Amino acid sequence: MGSRLFFVRHGETIWNKETRLQGWADVSLSEKGIEQAEALSKRLAGQNFAAFFSSSLARARETAAIIARPHNKPVQVVSDLRELNFGHWEGLTIDEIRQKYQQESMAWWSRPVETRVPGGETLGEMTKRCVRAVKNIVEQYPEKHVLVVVHGGVIKSIVATVLGMDLNQYWRLRQDNASLSIIDYYQWDKAILMLYNDCSHLAPGQLPPE
């Protein structure tokens, strides 16, 4: 048995509902996001977690706090687990970005690993810091179950790395709010994706559209 990491995407925010890029913008959970986190907390209440980790952004910290509450354990905050820094694009919708940053957005969707978002970072830079943070967690908690609440882009980049995917294609991986994904790390370079983007704990009204 290796380390089992339970990766959770934070619950919904108003910006998620409005399809606005959040990045490092510190947006809190919406009422629906809190309900989603509560539902996942009930699902995971019987798990024996050795530790809880979260990105430093409010939406992740709030989600982690709700899930950790029944376990009476603190949430350890790791800044390297933040979402990609979308710079000048934060707060804008995809359509607004395409209108205002036509050339830059075309380059980003084609080669996000090496394309820097105006005022932000590349996907390669985000992946490097996130993978480093996850490796530290795996090494710190061998043979343990650990819950990590982060962001859609973070989970997709980690999963793509585990699967050996071309990170430029990471957008092909869907990540819904309050979803659960599980990765078993038998060794750092021998990880297995056990569960991905599972939302079975959410009520019909909370499920993402098909």
PyMOL commands that set and color helices and strands:
alter all, ss='L'
color gray80, all
select helices_A, chain A and resi 14-17+31-44+58-71+79-81+87-89+94-100+102-110+123-140+152-163+167-172+204-206
alter helices_A, ss='H'
color red, helices_A
select strands_A, chain A and resi 3-9+51-55+75-78+145-150+180-187+190-198
alter strands_A, ss='S'
color yellow, strands_A
deselect
rebuild
show_as cartoon
